[in-house]
Amino acid sequence: MKKFTKGCLMTALVLFLVGLTISLVCGLLGGFRQLTEMGLSDFPFGLYRDFAGDWRIGFFRSPGYRVHELEELEELEEIMDIEEVRKTVDNEMEKNLKNLAKKKEQLPLTADTLGSLEIDVEDCDVLILESEDEHVWFLVDGNANRPHYAIENERGRSELSIENEVERHLGNWRKGPNDTVYLWLPTGCALEECEIDLGAGYMDSIFLKAGQIKVDLGAGLLEADGFEGKEVSLTVGAGELLADRITAVKADFEIGAGHMSIGELSVSGEMDLDVSMGAAEVAGTISGDLEVECGMGEIVMNLTGSEDDHSYYVECGVGNVVVGSYSHGGVASHKSWNAGESSYFNINCSMGNVTVTFDE
């Protein structure tokens, strides 16, 4: 019996050491930095420079660091006009952008000849801006992961693809996005397809319009004026997606452990919303059918119209659901009401929180 117990303990120790080694290697190859992008790291791990420029022991941009940074910002507000500071920062950014714009490259593409856009980058910042003329312009600031573009002609219109090459090596956990890609699109640019795949990085975009729009966000931050298309598909892993406006016939939104916020939504057809452990905030109009799946996350929807405009089937496990005048929480139950309406809302909540309100 003692030999068996000793063997089990030795096996457990070996497996623990193997797992620890694998975790450490993966962390040094970039995993630790992605944890900081997700905001999940809160344990000491080396030195970092805080908001005031002082060196501290801890994980880079851990939640404690953010709290400390916010406290310092509040102190700064007491001694200076924070709006003036923001204006100064914006002016500096605009000045730097103008200097960079002098180096931009004019591509042989216009609003009429650009048919589709594909962006597939990781550890890279992307800024999509509005062109001052009818041409498409491109610029790369930095070359750590070799961002590049390619143009392919297809059915009379061209496809523009932007990619980079990320090298995995020890020490990569210390590095954030070192490259910035600038893309200027002409006014009135209506694409056939637009596909964006962003890993750990930042993206800021003007309003994009295409027949089909697909966005896959990993652990980064994407801020956009909005998207418009017949089909709009948004997938958020552990990152954050903020869109001012989305207009679609069919919409498909999927969130893992991240956060999505849509200021003005308009869906005339079907919409699917699946949230695992993250959060979704949606405001707008859904004229067709709605399918909601909520695991352990939170969904808040503020919709136009009346509760009587739709028929409902709601199933709840041990979570909390509020749909119009209906409210339930605690014990598993299901309910259907208002049958016969052309718009059908099917809401399934396991252990999370779902709130759907109407303005009438």
Secondary structure, DSSP 4 states (H G I P E B T S, - for coil): -HHHHHHHHHHHHHHHHHHHHHHHHHIIIIIHHHHHHHT---S--SEEE-TTS-EEES-TT-HHHHHHHHHHHHHHHHHS-HHHHHHHHHHHHHHHHHHHHTT-EEEEEETTTEEEEEEEESSEEEEEEE-SSSEEEEEEE--SS--EEEEEEETTEEEEEEE--PPP-TTGGG----EEEEEEE-TT-EEEEEEEEE-SSEEEE--EEEEEEEEEE-SSEEEEEEEEEEEEEEEESSSEEEEEEEEEEEEEEEESSSEEEEEEEEESS-EEEEESSSEEEEEEEE-S-EEEEESSSEEEEEESS-GGGEEEEEEESSSEEEETTEEEESS-EEEEESTT-SEEEEEEESSSEEEEEE--
